Amino acid sequence: MNTSILSARGLTKQYGPTVALAGVDLDILPGESVAIMGASGSGKTTLMHALAGIVTPDTGSIAFSTPTGVVRVDQLDERHRSQLRRESFGFVFQQGLLIPELTAVENVAIALMLGGTPRIAAETSAAAWLAALGLAGMETRRIGELSGGQAQRVAIARAQVTGAPIVFADEPTGALDSRTSADVMGALLHATTGQGRTLVLVTHDETVAARCSRTIRLADGRIVGQPGGVGAPTPPQQVATGQAPVPQQVQPPFPPQQLPYQQQHAGQPFPQQPYAQPAAQPYPQPAAQPYPPQAHPGQATGVVPNGARP
Ligand SMILES: Nc1ncnc2c1ncn2[C@@H]1O[C@H](COP(=O)(O)OP(=O)(O)OP(=O)(O)O)[C@@H](O)[C@H]1O
């Protein structure tokens, strides 16, 4: 039985004469943290963007398992891909891509407000996430009034506030010094796999990759085999974050304490937002086309559990 939350088969993508992906098979289990590494131009970002429904592969399939069924990401039209990204995926980029005119709490809350959550409830939830990521008291600062590491924590809060089961991060620590990078990576793991969620990140940094539960390496658009490589994903493991273990739960992310920010909004309940697919507007389900459509020999070659590294 395929228990993957994301399963890609035979992904190819070409930009003119440039082959970005040359046939990628990959299974990602719920609760895993997977680092994608490889030389510049090897296809890391293209792979992550394909998995996240940002770019459409030329060929191949991407199946996203949800509590209500399997979504074929590669077959969605742009509107449904946009809906999927907004509701089911969180994103953290190297520069955070935060809105400088907005405060920290507004930058986080906007992710919920785009989904229809009222402003006060969205900001209350956003403030709880900021506090959980060590930013209590900084809610009303604009992004330019935060350090690079603090801004990345805001980006992590924004990626998580909707309860997205998968977070995609592209060089989330790339612009940070090594100490801040370690702090932000700890916060990212705490907020994702520490809550039973799944993290897929692109990095050039071996120390960042080593903190993930496994690493895949790309070369010329393919996952490359490694000595000792295995053909299947390793079971998810609790990643050390330097903090007390967090019980596996979906939402709320951390106990909703009454923080100073929230006290200003007393009476507003902390929104309970367990992850669930919207029942009213389901994605097209490939009912007649069971996944995977065909057998794929040599699945996920080149997958190396970090614990098994030489
Ligand atoms: N939109 C695009 N148009 C044309 N070529 C592209 C486009 N996106 C990616 N490519 C090319 O596809 C190949 C893979 O790019 P990709 O960004 O996935 O690599 P990467 O491993 O993430 O590189 P880096 O580490 O430098 O970010 C590269 O040769 C790149 O130039």
Ligand as a Chemical Component Dictionary entry (heavy atoms), coordinates in Angstrom:
data_LIG
# 
_chem_comp.id                   LIG 
_chem_comp.type                 NON-POLYMER 
_chem_comp.pdbx_formal_charge   0 
_chem_comp.three_letter_code    LIG 
# 
loop_
_chem_comp_atom.comp_id 
_chem_comp_atom.atom_id 
_chem_comp_atom.alt_atom_id 
_chem_comp_atom.type_symbol 
_chem_comp_atom.charge 
_chem_comp_atom.model_Cartn_x 
_chem_comp_atom.model_Cartn_y 
_chem_comp_atom.model_Cartn_z 
_chem_comp_atom.pdbx_ordinal 
LIG N1  N1  N 0 11.638 29.281 -16.334 1  
LIG C1  C1  C 0 12.743 28.760 -16.886 2  
LIG N2  N2  N 0 13.047 29.040 -18.172 3  
LIG C2  C2  C 0 14.149 28.491 -18.757 4  
LIG N3  N3  N 0 14.999 27.668 -18.134 5  
LIG C3  C3  C 0 14.731 27.360 -16.839 6  
LIG C4  C4  C 0 13.608 27.898 -16.161 7  
LIG N4  N4  N 0 13.605 27.422 -14.900 8  
LIG C5  C5  C 0 14.688 26.628 -14.795 9  
LIG N5  N5  N 0 15.369 26.599 -15.952 10 
LIG C6  C6  C 0 16.576 25.833 -16.207 11 
LIG O1  O1  O 0 16.335 24.501 -15.794 12 
LIG C7  C7  C 0 17.502 23.983 -15.161 13 
LIG C8  C8  C 0 17.153 23.578 -13.731 14 
LIG O2  O2  O 0 16.841 24.759 -13.014 15 
LIG P1  P1  P 0 16.518 24.747 -11.451 16 
LIG O3  O3  O 0 16.223 26.143 -11.050 17 
LIG O4  O4  O 0 15.508 23.727 -11.173 18 
LIG O5  O5  O 0 17.909 24.266 -10.859 19 
LIG P2  P2  P 0 18.425 24.317 -9.355  20 
LIG O6  O6  O 0 19.080 23.013 -9.102  21 
LIG O7  O7  O 0 17.342 24.726 -8.440  22 
LIG O8  O8  O 0 19.526 25.467 -9.477  23 
LIG P3  P3  P 0 20.057 26.508 -8.371  24 
LIG O9  O9  O 0 20.695 25.688 -7.297  25 
LIG O10 O10 O 0 21.057 27.324 -9.132  26 
LIG O11 O11 O 0 18.882 27.315 -7.906  27 
LIG C9  C9  C 0 18.565 25.064 -15.223 28 
LIG O12 O12 O 0 19.386 24.808 -16.345 29 
LIG C10 C10 C 0 17.757 26.325 -15.431 30 
LIG O13 O13 O 0 18.492 27.288 -16.144 31 
# 
loop_
_chem_comp_bond.comp_id 
_chem_comp_bond.atom_id_1 
_chem_comp_bond.atom_id_2 
_chem_comp_bond.value_order 
_chem_comp_bond.pdbx_ordinal 
LIG N1  C1  SING 1  
LIG C1  N2  SING 2  
LIG C1  C4  DOUB 3  
LIG N2  C2  DOUB 4  
LIG C2  N3  SING 5  
LIG N3  C3  DOUB 6  
LIG C3  C4  SING 7  
LIG C3  N5  SING 8  
LIG C4  N4  SING 9  
LIG N4  C5  DOUB 10 
LIG C5  N5  SING 11 
LIG N5  C6  SING 12 
LIG C6  O1  SING 13 
LIG C6  C10 SING 14 
LIG O1  C7  SING 15 
LIG C7  C8  SING 16 
LIG C7  C9  SING 17 
LIG C8  O2  SING 18 
LIG O2  P1  SING 19 
LIG P1  O3  DOUB 20 
LIG P1  O4  SING 21 
LIG P1  O5  SING 22 
LIG O5  P2  SING 23 
LIG P2  O6  DOUB 24 
LIG P2  O7  SING 25 
LIG P2  O8  SING 26 
LIG O8  P3  SING 27 
LIG P3  O9  DOUB 28 
LIG P3  O10 SING 29 
LIG P3  O11 SING 30 
LIG C9  O12 SING 31 
LIG C9  C10 SING 32 
LIG C10 O13 SING 33 
# 
